[in-house]
Amino acid sequence: MSDFEVLVLGSGPGGQKAAIAAAKLERKVAIVERRDMIGGVCINTGTIPSKTMREAVLYLTGLNQREMYGQSYRLKEDVTVADLTMRTAHVVGREIDVIRSQLSRNHVHMLLGCGRFLDPHTIEVADENGKTTKVTADKIIIATGTRPARPDSVDFDDRTIIDSDGMIRLERVPDSMVVVGAGVIGIEYASMFAALGTKVTVVERRERMLEFCDLEVVEALKYHLRDLAVTFRFGETVAAVERRARGCVTVLESGKKIPAETVLYSAGRNGVTEGLDLAAAGLSADGRGRIAVDEHYRTSVPHIYAVGDVIGFPALAATSMEQGRIAGHHACDEPLGGMSHLQPIGIYTVPEISFIGKTEDELTKSLIPFEVGVSRYRELARGQIIGDTYGMLKLLVSPEDRALLGVHVFGTGATELLHIGQAVMGCGGTVDYLVDAVFNYPTLAESYKVAALDAMNKIRRMARFAD
């Protein structure tokens, strides 16, 4: 008999939910994780620290209150790294306690150390002292996550040339920073440090940032980042980073040179699979360390599953949790339906972006007709109360059956506000529901009714012209 019915490698969002789902189904379950990484990258170096840091930045700089109290308003004049990490350390500590409690309450065994395959059913766990233990399992779920990609051509020193993990270990808030890569992580950190007063330059080899987002929303974000003195260098590639006494000089292939105290490389992430000895289990990973799975998150070896960032896109904590839950049920032979195709995207820039469904560009390329309904926070009483005059909500509506095709939100509370639209879309609702619904006043949620009325008025006008 095996030691465990289900063994999970990694305790991040996907691993946690997989283990707890299996435990709820009364299986004997264990998680393998390093002592200093309970909760995975999400809790320790990624999602939770960065989002907590963002909240600290917004609070201490008073950025969201400047519309009301003037552009010079700040809660604290000189914000230090210690100010930011104090709140981060508190939240991370509490989250780790919550995770430990949940796993313990569900009788999930914790095996502290790093795991690797000895054969398809056997895992060797090595703790921090080098002591090894062998355990066997009927089903194994890989949820080892990712780490920042580090190009070989870059001489990282974790002080002046860093990756995203190094952001929470900075000794001081730099006066200037170059961010290489305008993806989600790069733009999130660029906006945070720009809010702190750092002179930020973003270098991106593509011609625009966040290509999967609504173009109007991205342009609005770009405007606000420029207002925070962010400089963009699109269509540019970094040729070299030269370390100097007072920082670095980033040399672009075009010949431009950008001096800065700190250089942040945001070059994507690679799956943490190199230490797993996947070959011993009959598995392999691609060049970015990612493992291929089917629609039930089963790998090419039927009793081994993989979930979370280690399987690639969308690589979000929220989707990883659901992948883990589904994989846990399948591993226990109690399968669930597949994940909904409607997945919310949240980007914690300053200001926030969130969306679900299609963009205007996607609908246009697919030759799908749509009408646009827009609401702007400045037209809402709640927007005036909180001092957000730039936020907006956009609905993409089918003129044929009035179905919601996409919801795009920019501004305060975007990641929370989006879920109203998600619920309507998930239940097959139409824009008529939003037109007829009564929303609390004053709220930002009213923006749905305003945008819905805007879209319906346009659809009616087109119908009159057609007649």
TORKOL-4160 file (C-alpha; in steps of 0.2 Angstrom, whole numbers, padded with zeros to 4 digits, m for minus):
467
<pt num="1" X="0000" Y="0000" Z="0000"/>
<pt num="2" X="0005" Y="0018" Z="m0003"/>
<pt num="3" X="0009" Y="0030" Z="0011"/>
<pt num="4" X="m0003" Y="0042" Z="0004"/>
<pt num="5" X="m0018" Y="0042" Z="m0008"/>
<pt num="6" X="m0014" Y="0059" Z="m0015"/>
<pt num="7" X="0003" Y="0068" Z="m0014"/>
<pt num="8" X="0004" Y="0087" Z="m0019"/>
<pt num="9" X="0021" Y="0095" Z="m0023"/>
<pt num="10" X="0019" Y="0113" Z="m0018"/>
<pt num="11" X="0008" Y="0123" Z="m0007"/>
<pt num="12" X="0004" Y="0138" Z="m0017"/>
<pt num="13" X="m0014" Y="0142" Z="m0022"/>
<pt num="14" X="m0016" Y="0127" Z="m0034"/>
<pt num="15" X="m0007" Y="0115" Z="m0022"/>
<pt num="16" X="m0018" Y="0121" Z="m0007"/>
<pt num="17" X="m0034" Y="0119" Z="m0016"/>
<pt num="18" X="m0030" Y="0102" Z="m0023"/>
<pt num="19" X="m0024" Y="0095" Z="m0006"/>
<pt num="20" X="m0040" Y="0102" Z="0003"/>
<pt num="21" X="m0051" Y="0095" Z="m0011"/>
<pt num="22" X="m0044" Y="0078" Z="m0009"/>
<pt num="23" X="m0045" Y="0079" Z="0010"/>
<pt num="24" X="m0063" Y="0084" Z="0009"/>
<pt num="25" X="m0066" Y="0068" Z="m0001"/>
<pt num="26" X="m0059" Y="0058" Z="0014"/>
<pt num="27" X="m0042" Y="0054" Z="0006"/>
<pt num="28" X="m0026" Y="0053" Z="0015"/>
<pt num="29" X="m0016" Y="0068" Z="0008"/>
<pt num="30" X="0001" Y="0076" Z="0010"/>
<pt num="31" X="0009" Y="0092" Z="0004"/>
<pt num="32" X="0028" Y="0093" Z="0001"/>
<pt num="33" X="0035" Y="0111" Z="0004"/>
<pt num="34" X="0050" Y="0120" Z="0010"/>
<pt num="35" X="0049" Y="0126" Z="0028"/>
<pt num="36" X="0051" Y="0144" Z="0022"/>
<pt num="37" X="0039" Y="0144" Z="0008"/>
<pt num="38" X="0023" Y="0138" Z="0015"/>
<pt num="39" X="0010" Y="0146" Z="0004"/>
<pt num="40" X="0021" Y="0146" Z="m0011"/>
<pt num="41" X="0027" Y="0161" Z="m0021"/>
<pt num="42" X="0010" Y="0168" Z="m0021"/>
<pt num="43" X="0011" Y="0171" Z="m0002"/>
<pt num="44" X="0030" Y="0174" Z="0000"/>
<pt num="45" X="0037" Y="0184" Z="m0015"/>
<pt num="46" X="0023" Y="0186" Z="m0027"/>
<pt num="47" X="0005" Y="0191" Z="m0027"/>
<pt num="48" X="0002" Y="0194" Z="m0008"/>
<pt num="49" X="0018" Y="0204" Z="m0005"/>
<pt num="50" X="0016" Y="0215" Z="m0021"/>
<pt num="51" X="m0002" Y="0219" Z="m0018"/>
<pt num="52" X="0001" Y="0223" Z="0000"/>
<pt num="53" X="0015" Y="0234" Z="m0005"/>
<pt num="54" X="0003" Y="0243" Z="m0017"/>
<pt num="55" X="m0010" Y="0246" Z="m0004"/>
<pt num="56" X="0004" Y="0253" Z="0007"/>
<pt num="57" X="0010" Y="0264" Z="m0007"/>
<pt num="58" X="m0007" Y="0271" Z="m0010"/>
<pt num="59" X="m0010" Y="0274" Z="0008"/>
<pt num="60" X="0006" Y="0282" Z="0013"/>
<pt num="61" X="0008" Y="0293" Z="m0003"/>
<pt num="62" X="m0010" Y="0299" Z="m0002"/>
<pt num="63" X="m0011" Y="0297" Z="m0020"/>
<pt num="64" X="m0030" Y="0293" Z="m0021"/>
<pt num="65" X="m0034" Y="0309" Z="m0011"/>
<pt num="66" X="m0025" Y="0322" Z="m0021"/>
<pt num="67" X="m0040" Y="0326" Z="m0031"/>
<pt num="68" X="m0048" Y="0333" Z="m0016"/>
<pt num="69" X="m0033" Y="0339" Z="m0006"/>
<pt num="70" X="m0021" Y="0345" Z="m0019"/>
<pt num="71" X="m0006" Y="0337" Z="m0029"/>
<pt num="72" X="0006" Y="0340" Z="m0014"/>
<pt num="73" X="m0004" Y="0330" Z="m0002"/>
<pt num="74" X="0005" Y="0316" Z="0006"/>
<pt num="75" X="0002" Y="0306" Z="0022"/>
<pt num="76" X="0020" Y="0303" Z="0025"/>
<pt num="77" X="0034" Y="0314" Z="0016"/>
<pt num="78" X="0048" Y="0301" Z="0015"/>
<pt num="79" X="0041" Y="0284" Z="0012"/>
<pt num="80" X="0055" Y="0271" Z="0016"/>
<pt num="81" X="0056" Y="0252" Z="0012"/>
<pt num="82" X="0054" Y="0249" Z="0030"/>
<pt num="83" X="0037" Y="0257" Z="0029"/>
<pt num="84" X="0031" Y="0246" Z="0015"/>
<pt num="85" X="0039" Y="0230" Z="0021"/>
<pt num="86" X="0031" Y="0232" Z="0039"/>
<pt num="87" X="0014" Y="0230" Z="0032"/>
<pt num="88" X="0019" Y="0216" Z="0020"/>
<pt num="89" X="0027" Y="0206" Z="0033"/>
<pt num="90" X="0012" Y="0207" Z="0044"/>
<pt num="91" X="0000" Y="0201" Z="0030"/>
<pt num="92" X="0011" Y="0187" Z="0024"/>
<pt num="93" X="0013" Y="0181" Z="0042"/>
<pt num="94" X="m0006" Y="0181" Z="0045"/>
<pt num="95" X="m0009" Y="0172" Z="0028"/>
<pt num="96" X="0004" Y="0158" Z="0032"/>
<pt num="97" X="m0005" Y="0155" Z="0048"/>
<pt num="98" X="m0022" Y="0154" Z="0039"/>
<pt num="99" X="m0014" Y="0141" Z="0027"/>
<pt num="100" X="m0006" Y="0131" Z="0040"/>
<pt num="101" X="m0023" Y="0131" Z="0050"/>
<pt num="102" X="m0033" Y="0126" Z="0035"/>
<pt num="103" X="m0021" Y="0111" Z="0030"/>
<pt num="104" X="m0021" Y="0105" Z="0048"/>
<pt num="105" X="m0040" Y="0107" Z="0050"/>
<pt num="106" X="m0042" Y="0096" Z="0035"/>
<pt num="107" X="m0029" Y="0083" Z="0041"/>
<pt num="108" X="m0017" Y="0086" Z="0027"/>
<pt num="109" X="0001" Y="0080" Z="0031"/>
<pt num="110" X="0015" Y="0093" Z="0029"/>
<pt num="111" X="0031" Y="0085" Z="0023"/>
<pt num="112" X="0044" Y="0099" Z="0024"/>
<pt num="113" X="0058" Y="0099" Z="0011"/>
<pt num="114" X="0060" Y="0098" Z="m0008"/>
<pt num="115" X="0053" Y="0083" Z="m0017"/>
<pt num="116" X="0059" Y="0074" Z="m0032"/>
<pt num="117" X="0053" Y="0059" Z="m0042"/>
<pt num="118" X="0062" Y="0042" Z="m0039"/>
<pt num="119" X="0049" Y="0033" Z="m0050"/>
<pt num="120" X="0031" Y="0037" Z="m0055"/>
<pt num="121" X="0024" Y="0033" Z="m0038"/>
<pt num="122" X="0039" Y="0037" Z="m0027"/>
<pt num="123" X="0045" Y="0055" Z="m0020"/>
<pt num="124" X="0061" Y="0058" Z="m0011"/>
<pt num="125" X="0059" Y="0073" Z="0001"/>
<pt num="126" X="0075" Y="0081" Z="0007"/>
<pt num="127" X="0074" Y="0094" Z="0021"/>
<pt num="128" X="0085" Y="0109" Z="0024"/>
<pt num="129" X="0098" Y="0098" Z="0034"/>
<pt num="130" X="0099" Y="0086" Z="0019"/>
<pt num="131" X="0090" Y="0072" Z="0028"/>
<pt num="132" X="0079" Y="0062" Z="0015"/>
<pt num="133" X="0063" Y="0053" Z="0017"/>
<pt num="134" X="0055" Y="0042" Z="0004"/>
<pt num="135" X="0036" Y="0042" Z="0002"/>
<pt num="136" X="0024" Y="0034" Z="m0011"/>
<pt num="137" X="0007" Y="0039" Z="m0017"/>
<pt num="138" X="m0006" Y="0033" Z="m0028"/>
<pt num="139" X="m0009" Y="0050" Z="m0036"/>
<pt num="140" X="0003" Y="0065" Z="m0037"/>
<pt num="141" X="m0001" Y="0083" Z="m0041"/>
<pt num="142" X="0013" Y="0094" Z="m0047"/>
<pt num="143" X="0010" Y="0112" Z="m0041"/>
<pt num="144" X="0028" Y="0119" Z="m0040"/>
<pt num="145" X="0024" Y="0136" Z="m0048"/>
<pt num="146" X="0037" Y="0147" Z="m0056"/>
<pt num="147" X="0051" Y="0159" Z="m0053"/>
<pt num="148" X="0057" Y="0174" Z="m0063"/>
<pt num="149" X="0066" Y="0171" Z="m0079"/>
<pt num="150" X="0084" Y="0177" Z="m0078"/>
<pt num="151" X="0092" Y="0180" Z="m0095"/>
<pt num="152" X="0110" Y="0173" Z="m0096"/>
<pt num="153" X="0116" Y="0189" Z="m0103"/>
<pt num="154" X="0111" Y="0199" Z="m0087"/>
<pt num="155" X="0122" Y="0200" Z="m0072"/>
<pt num="156" X="0109" Y="0200" Z="m0058"/>
<pt num="157" X="0116" Y="0205" Z="m0041"/>
<pt num="158" X="0100" Y="0207" Z="m0032"/>
<pt num="159" X="0104" Y="0224" Z="m0027"/>
<pt num="160" X="0105" Y="0236" Z="m0042"/>
<pt num="161" X="0100" Y="0223" Z="m0055"/>
<pt num="162" X="0085" Y="0213" Z="m0049"/>
<pt num="163" X="0070" Y="0203" Z="m0054"/>
<pt num="164" X="0053" Y="0204" Z="m0047"/>
<pt num="165" X="0057" Y="0193" Z="m0032"/>
<pt num="166" X="0070" Y="0206" Z="m0027"/>
<pt num="167" X="0058" Y="0221" Z="m0027"/>
<pt num="168" X="0052" Y="0216" Z="m0009"/>
<pt num="169" X="0070" Y="0215" Z="m0003"/>
<pt num="170" X="0076" Y="0232" Z="m0009"/>
<pt num="171" X="0086" Y="0242" Z="0004"/>
<pt num="172" X="0079" Y="0259" Z="0000"/>
<pt num="173" X="0066" Y="0267" Z="m0012"/>
<pt num="174" X="0077" Y="0271" Z="m0028"/>
<pt num="175" X="0077" Y="0288" Z="m0035"/>
<pt num="176" X="0077" Y="0281" Z="m0053"/>
<pt num="177" X="0073" Y="0264" Z="m0060"/>
<pt num="178" X="0073" Y="0256" Z="m0077"/>
<pt num="179" X="0059" Y="0242" Z="m0079"/>
<pt num="180" X="0063" Y="0230" Z="m0093"/>
<pt num="181" X="0047" Y="0222" Z="m0099"/>
<pt num="182" X="0030" Y="0230" Z="m0100"/>
<pt num="183" X="0020" Y="0215" Z="m0095"/>
<pt num="184" X="0009" Y="0214" Z="m0080"/>
<pt num="185" X="0022" Y="0212" Z="m0067"/>
<pt num="186" X="0033" Y="0226" Z="m0074"/>
<pt num="187" X="0019" Y="0238" Z="m0076"/>
<pt num="188" X="0012" Y="0235" Z="m0059"/>
<pt num="189" X="0029" Y="0238" Z="m0051"/>
<pt num="190" X="0033" Y="0253" Z="m0062"/>
<pt num="191" X="0016" Y="0261" Z="m0057"/>
<pt num="192" X="0020" Y="0258" Z="m0038"/>
<pt num="193" X="0037" Y="0266" Z="m0038"/>
<pt num="194" X="0032" Y="0280" Z="m0049"/>
<pt num="195" X="0018" Y="0284" Z="m0036"/>
<pt num="196" X="0033" Y="0284" Z="m0023"/>
<pt num="197" X="0042" Y="0297" Z="m0033"/>
<pt num="198" X="0054" Y="0286" Z="m0042"/>
<pt num="199" X="0059" Y="0292" Z="m0059"/>
<pt num="200" X="0054" Y="0276" Z="m0069"/>
<pt num="201" X="0058" Y="0272" Z="m0087"/>
<pt num="202" X="0049" Y="0257" Z="m0095"/>
<pt num="203" X="0058" Y="0248" Z="m0110"/>
<pt num="204" X="0048" Y="0236" Z="m0120"/>
<pt num="205" X="0053" Y="0228" Z="m0137"/>
<pt num="206" X="0035" Y="0227" Z="m0143"/>
<pt num="207" X="0025" Y="0243" Z="m0149"/>
<pt num="208" X="0013" Y="0243" Z="m0135"/>
<pt num="209" X="0010" Y="0236" Z="m0117"/>
<pt num="210" X="m0003" Y="0224" Z="m0111"/>
<pt num="211" X="m0008" Y="0219" Z="m0128"/>
<pt num="212" X="m0022" Y="0208" Z="m0122"/>
<pt num="213" X="m0031" Y="0222" Z="m0113"/>
<pt num="214" X="m0043" Y="0234" Z="m0121"/>
<pt num="215" X="m0034" Y="0248" Z="m0130"/>
<pt num="216" X="m0044" Y="0262" Z="m0123"/>
<pt num="217" X="m0040" Y="0256" Z="m0106"/>
<pt num="218" X="m0022" Y="0254" Z="m0109"/>
<pt num="219" X="m0021" Y="0271" Z="m0116"/>
<pt num="220" X="m0029" Y="0278" Z="m0101"/>
<pt num="221" X="m0017" Y="0269" Z="m0090"/>
<pt num="222" X="m0002" Y="0276" Z="m0100"/>
<pt num="223" X="m0009" Y="0293" Z="m0098"/>
<pt num="224" X="m0009" Y="0292" Z="m0079"/>
<pt num="225" X="0008" Y="0284" Z="m0078"/>
<pt num="226" X="0015" Y="0298" Z="m0089"/>
<pt num="227" X="0007" Y="0310" Z="m0077"/>
<pt num="228" X="0017" Y="0301" Z="m0063"/>
<pt num="229" X="0033" Y="0305" Z="m0074"/>
<pt num="230" X="0035" Y="0287" Z="m0081"/>
<pt num="231" X="0044" Y="0287" Z="m0098"/>
<pt num="232" X="0041" Y="0274" Z="m0110"/>
<pt num="233" X="0053" Y="0267" Z="m0123"/>
<pt num="234" X="0043" Y="0255" Z="m0135"/>
<pt num="235" X="0050" Y="0246" Z="m0149"/>
<pt num="236" X="0067" Y="0246" Z="m0140"/>
<pt num="237" X="0078" Y="0231" Z="m0135"/>
<pt num="238" X="0091" Y="0231" Z="m0121"/>
<pt num="239" X="0108" Y="0228" Z="m0128"/>
<pt num="240" X="0118" Y="0228" Z="m0111"/>
<pt num="241" X="0117" Y="0234" Z="m0093"/>
<pt num="242" X="0133" Y="0242" Z="m0087"/>
<pt num="243" X="0135" Y="0243" Z="m0068"/>
<pt num="244" X="0143" Y="0259" Z="m0061"/>
<pt num="245" X="0147" Y="0266" Z="m0044"/>
<pt num="246" X="0130" Y="0275" Z="m0042"/>
<pt num="247" X="0119" Y="0262" Z="m0051"/>
<pt num="248" X="0118" Y="0256" Z="m0069"/>
<pt num="249" X="0117" Y="0262" Z="m0086"/>
<pt num="250" X="0105" Y="0253" Z="m0098"/>
<pt num="251" X="0111" Y="0253" Z="m0116"/>
<pt num="252" X="0098" Y="0250" Z="m0129"/>
<pt num="253" X="0101" Y="0243" Z="m0146"/>
<pt num="254" X="0096" Y="0260" Z="m0154"/>
<pt num="255" X="0111" Y="0268" Z="m0145"/>
<pt num="256" X="0101" Y="0276" Z="m0131"/>
<pt num="257" X="0108" Y="0275" Z="m0113"/>
<pt num="258" X="0097" Y="0277" Z="m0098"/>
<pt num="259" X="0106" Y="0279" Z="m0081"/>
<pt num="260" X="0096" Y="0273" Z="m0065"/>
<pt num="261" X="0100" Y="0267" Z="m0048"/>
<pt num="262" X="0090" Y="0251" Z="m0050"/>
<pt num="263" X="0086" Y="0240" Z="m0065"/>
<pt num="264" X="0071" Y="0228" Z="m0064"/>
<pt num="265" X="0070" Y="0214" Z="m0076"/>
<pt num="266" X="0053" Y="0207" Z="m0079"/>
<pt num="267" X="0056" Y="0194" Z="m0093"/>
<pt num="268" X="0042" Y="0182" Z="m0089"/>
<pt num="269" X="0043" Y="0167" Z="m0078"/>
<pt num="270" X="0049" Y="0149" Z="m0079"/>
<pt num="271" X="0041" Y="0133" Z="m0071"/>
<pt num="272" X="0050" Y="0126" Z="m0056"/>
<pt num="273" X="0053" Y="0109" Z="m0063"/>
<pt num="274" X="0072" Y="0107" Z="m0065"/>
<pt num="275" X="0074" Y="0099" Z="m0048"/>
<pt num="276" X="0059" Y="0087" Z="m0049"/>
<pt num="277" X="0068" Y="0073" Z="m0060"/>
<pt num="278" X="0053" Y="0072" Z="m0071"/>
<pt num="279" X="0061" Y="0059" Z="m0082"/>
<pt num="280" X="0061" Y="0047" Z="m0067"/>
<pt num="281" X="0042" Y="0049" Z="m0068"/>
<pt num="282" X="0041" Y="0047" Z="m0087"/>
<pt num="283" X="0038" Y="0066" Z="m0089"/>
<pt num="284" X="0046" Y="0081" Z="m0097"/>
<pt num="285" X="0045" Y="0100" Z="m0097"/>
<pt num="286" X="0046" Y="0113" Z="m0111"/>
<pt num="287" X="0060" Y="0126" Z="m0113"/>
<pt num="288" X="0051" Y="0137" Z="m0100"/>
<pt num="289" X="0049" Y="0123" Z="m0087"/>
<pt num="290" X="0031" Y="0121" Z="m0091"/>
<pt num="291" X="0022" Y="0104" Z="m0090"/>
<pt num="292" X="0008" Y="0099" Z="m0103"/>
<pt num="293" X="m0009" Y="0093" Z="m0097"/>
<pt num="294" X="m0026" Y="0089" Z="m0104"/>
<pt num="295" X="m0042" Y="0097" Z="m0100"/>
<pt num="296" X="m0043" Y="0088" Z="m0083"/>
<pt num="297" X="m0025" Y="0093" Z="m0079"/>
<pt num="298" X="m0019" Y="0076" Z="m0081"/>
<pt num="299" X="m0001" Y="0074" Z="m0088"/>
<pt num="300" X="0005" Y="0061" Z="m0100"/>
<pt num="301" X="0007" Y="0049" Z="m0085"/>
<pt num="302" X="m0011" Y="0046" Z="m0080"/>
<pt num="303" X="m0010" Y="0046" Z="m0061"/>
<pt num="304" X="0001" Y="0062" Z="m0061"/>
<pt num="305" X="m0008" Y="0079" Z="m0063"/>
<pt num="306" X="m0001" Y="0097" Z="m0064"/>
<pt num="307" X="m0009" Y="0113" Z="m0060"/>
<pt num="308" X="m0005" Y="0132" Z="m0058"/>
<pt num="309" X="0008" Y="0142" Z="m0065"/>
<pt num="310" X="0019" Y="0127" Z="m0069"/>
<pt num="311" X="0007" Y="0123" Z="m0084"/>
<pt num="312" X="0007" Y="0140" Z="m0091"/>
<pt num="313" X="m0006" Y="0152" Z="m0096"/>
<pt num="314" X="m0016" Y="0160" Z="m0088"/>
<pt num="315" X="m0004" Y="0158" Z="m0073"/>
<pt num="316" X="m0015" Y="0168" Z="m0061"/>
<pt num="317" X="m0018" Y="0163" Z="m0042"/>
<pt num="318" X="m0037" Y="0163" Z="m0045"/>
<pt num="319" X="m0037" Y="0151" Z="m0059"/>
<pt num="320" X="m0023" Y="0141" Z="m0051"/>
<pt num="321" X="m0035" Y="0138" Z="m0036"/>
<pt num="322" X="m0049" Y="0132" Z="m0047"/>
<pt num="323" X="m0037" Y="0121" Z="m0057"/>
<pt num="324" X="m0031" Y="0113" Z="m0041"/>
<pt num="325" X="m0049" Y="0110" Z="m0035"/>
<pt num="326" X="m0054" Y="0101" Z="m0051"/>
<pt num="327" X="m0038" Y="0091" Z="m0052"/>
<pt num="328" X="m0040" Y="0085" Z="m0034"/>
<pt num="329" X="m0057" Y="0079" Z="m0038"/>
<pt num="330" X="m0051" Y="0070" Z="m0054"/>
<pt num="331" X="m0037" Y="0062" Z="m0044"/>
<pt num="332" X="m0050" Y="0055" Z="m0032"/>
<pt num="333" X="m0061" Y="0048" Z="m0046"/>
<pt num="334" X="m0074" Y="0061" Z="m0042"/>
<pt num="335" X="m0073" Y="0072" Z="m0057"/>
<pt num="336" X="m0080" Y="0089" Z="m0059"/>
<pt num="337" X="m0085" Y="0099" Z="m0074"/>
<pt num="338" X="m0072" Y="0109" Z="m0083"/>
<pt num="339" X="m0067" Y="0127" Z="m0078"/>
<pt num="340" X="m0078" Y="0141" Z="m0085"/>
<pt num="341" X="m0071" Y="0149" Z="m0101"/>
<pt num="342" X="m0075" Y="0166" Z="m0093"/>
<pt num="343" X="m0060" Y="0170" Z="m0082"/>
<pt num="344" X="m0058" Y="0187" Z="m0074"/>
<pt num="345" X="m0042" Y="0196" Z="m0076"/>
<pt num="346" X="m0036" Y="0208" Z="m0063"/>
<pt num="347" X="m0020" Y="0220" Z="m0065"/>
<pt num="348" X="m0015" Y="0229" Z="m0050"/>
<pt num="349" X="m0007" Y="0244" Z="m0057"/>
<pt num="350" X="m0010" Y="0262" Z="m0051"/>
<pt num="351" X="m0025" Y="0264" Z="m0056"/>
<pt num="352" X="m0032" Y="0246" Z="m0057"/>
<pt num="353" X="m0037" Y="0237" Z="m0073"/>
<pt num="354" X="m0049" Y="0222" Z="m0074"/>
<pt num="355" X="m0059" Y="0214" Z="m0088"/>
<pt num="356" X="m0068" Y="0198" Z="m0093"/>
<pt num="357" X="m0074" Y="0192" Z="m0110"/>
<pt num="358" X="m0069" Y="0199" Z="m0127"/>
<pt num="359" X="m0060" Y="0215" Z="m0131"/>
<pt num="360" X="m0066" Y="0227" Z="m0145"/>
<pt num="361" X="m0051" Y="0221" Z="m0156"/>
<pt num="362" X="m0055" Y="0203" Z="m0154"/>
<pt num="363" X="m0073" Y="0206" Z="m0158"/>
<pt num="364" X="m0068" Y="0216" Z="m0173"/>
<pt num="365" X="m0056" Y="0203" Z="m0180"/>
<pt num="366" X="m0069" Y="0189" Z="m0177"/>
<pt num="367" X="m0082" Y="0200" Z="m0187"/>
<pt num="368" X="m0094" Y="0200" Z="m0172"/>
<pt num="369" X="m0105" Y="0216" Z="m0172"/>
<pt num="370" X="m0105" Y="0225" Z="m0155"/>
<pt num="371" X="m0111" Y="0241" Z="m0147"/>
<pt num="372" X="m0101" Y="0250" Z="m0133"/>
<pt num="373" X="m0109" Y="0257" Z="m0117"/>
<pt num="374" X="m0098" Y="0268" Z="m0106"/>
<pt num="375" X="m0099" Y="0275" Z="m0089"/>
<pt num="376" X="m0086" Y="0287" Z="m0081"/>
<pt num="377" X="m0083" Y="0288" Z="m0063"/>
<pt num="378" X="m0083" Y="0307" Z="m0064"/>
<pt num="379" X="m0102" Y="0307" Z="m0068"/>
<pt num="380" X="m0106" Y="0296" Z="m0053"/>
<pt num="381" X="m0108" Y="0304" Z="m0035"/>
<pt num="382" X="m0097" Y="0290" Z="m0028"/>
<pt num="383" X="m0084" Y="0295" Z="m0040"/>
<pt num="384" X="m0084" Y="0313" Z="m0034"/>
<pt num="385" X="m0084" Y="0307" Z="m0016"/>
<pt num="386" X="m0069" Y="0296" Z="m0017"/>
<pt num="387" X="m0060" Y="0309" Z="m0029"/>
<pt num="388" X="m0059" Y="0297" Z="m0044"/>
<pt num="389" X="m0063" Y="0307" Z="m0059"/>
<pt num="390" X="m0053" Y="0296" Z="m0072"/>
<pt num="391" X="m0061" Y="0279" Z="m0069"/>
<pt num="392" X="m0072" Y="0271" Z="m0082"/>
<pt num="393" X="m0083" Y="0255" Z="m0085"/>
<pt num="394" X="m0086" Y="0249" Z="m0103"/>
<pt num="395" X="m0099" Y="0236" Z="m0108"/>
<pt num="396" X="m0098" Y="0227" Z="m0125"/>
<pt num="397" X="m0115" Y="0222" Z="m0130"/>
<pt num="398" X="m0122" Y="0211" Z="m0144"/>
<pt num="399" X="m0135" Y="0222" Z="m0154"/>
<pt num="400" X="m0143" Y="0206" Z="m0159"/>
<pt num="401" X="m0148" Y="0197" Z="m0143"/>
<pt num="402" X="m0141" Y="0211" Z="m0131"/>
<pt num="403" X="m0129" Y="0198" Z="m0123"/>
<pt num="404" X="m0114" Y="0205" Z="m0113"/>
<pt num="405" X="m0098" Y="0201" Z="m0124"/>
<pt num="406" X="m0086" Y="0209" Z="m0113"/>
<pt num="407" X="m0084" Y="0220" Z="m0097"/>
<pt num="408" X="m0069" Y="0232" Z="m0095"/>
<pt num="409" X="m0065" Y="0242" Z="m0079"/>
<pt num="410" X="m0052" Y="0255" Z="m0076"/>
<pt num="411" X="m0050" Y="0264" Z="m0059"/>
<pt num="412" X="m0053" Y="0262" Z="m0041"/>
<pt num="413" X="m0060" Y="0245" Z="m0036"/>
<pt num="414" X="m0059" Y="0238" Z="m0054"/>
<pt num="415" X="m0055" Y="0221" Z="m0048"/>
<pt num="416" X="m0070" Y="0220" Z="m0036"/>
<pt num="417" X="m0082" Y="0229" Z="m0047"/>
<pt num="418" X="m0079" Y="0217" Z="m0062"/>
<pt num="419" X="m0088" Y="0203" Z="m0053"/>
<pt num="420" X="m0105" Y="0210" Z="m0056"/>
<pt num="421" X="m0102" Y="0209" Z="m0074"/>
<pt num="422" X="m0095" Y="0191" Z="m0072"/>
<pt num="423" X="m0110" Y="0185" Z="m0063"/>
<pt num="424" X="m0122" Y="0192" Z="m0077"/>
<pt num="425" X="m0112" Y="0185" Z="m0091"/>
<pt num="426" X="m0110" Y="0168" Z="m0082"/>
<pt num="427" X="m0128" Y="0166" Z="m0080"/>
<pt num="428" X="m0132" Y="0170" Z="m0098"/>
<pt num="429" X="m0139" Y="0187" Z="m0093"/>
<pt num="430" X="m0142" Y="0202" Z="m0105"/>
<pt num="431" X="m0139" Y="0220" Z="m0104"/>
<pt num="432" X="m0158" Y="0222" Z="m0100"/>
<pt num="433" X="m0154" Y="0215" Z="m0082"/>
<pt num="434" X="m0142" Y="0229" Z="m0079"/>
<pt num="435" X="m0154" Y="0242" Z="m0086"/>
<pt num="436" X="m0168" Y="0236" Z="m0075"/>
<pt num="437" X="m0158" Y="0233" Z="m0059"/>
<pt num="438" X="m0158" Y="0245" Z="m0044"/>
<pt num="439" X="m0141" Y="0248" Z="m0037"/>
<pt num="440" X="m0136" Y="0256" Z="m0020"/>
<pt num="441" X="m0133" Y="0275" Z="m0021"/>
<pt num="442" X="m0120" Y="0282" Z="m0021"/>
<pt num="443" X="m0109" Y="0267" Z="m0027"/>
<pt num="444" X="m0097" Y="0264" Z="m0041"/>
<pt num="445" X="m0108" Y="0249" Z="m0045"/>
<pt num="446" X="m0120" Y="0262" Z="m0053"/>
<pt num="447" X="m0108" Y="0263" Z="m0067"/>
<pt num="448" X="m0116" Y="0246" Z="m0074"/>
<pt num="449" X="m0133" Y="0254" Z="m0075"/>
<pt num="450" X="m0126" Y="0270" Z="m0083"/>
<pt num="451" X="m0116" Y="0260" Z="m0096"/>
<pt num="452" X="m0130" Y="0248" Z="m0099"/>
<pt num="453" X="m0142" Y="0263" Z="m0103"/>
<pt num="454" X="m0129" Y="0270" Z="m0114"/>
<pt num="455" X="m0127" Y="0254" Z="m0124"/>
<pt num="456" X="m0146" Y="0252" Z="m0125"/>
<pt num="457" X="m0149" Y="0270" Z="m0132"/>
<pt num="458" X="m0136" Y="0267" Z="m0145"/>
<pt num="459" X="m0144" Y="0250" Z="m0150"/>
<pt num="460" X="m0162" Y="0259" Z="m0151"/>
<pt num="461" X="m0155" Y="0273" Z="m0161"/>
<pt num="462" X="m0147" Y="0261" Z="m0174"/>
<pt num="463" X="m0164" Y="0251" Z="m0174"/>
<pt num="464" X="m0173" Y="0267" Z="m0179"/>
<pt num="465" X="m0161" Y="0271" Z="m0193"/>
<pt num="466" X="m0163" Y="0253" Z="m0199"/>
<pt num="467" X="m0182" Y="0256" Z="m0200"/>
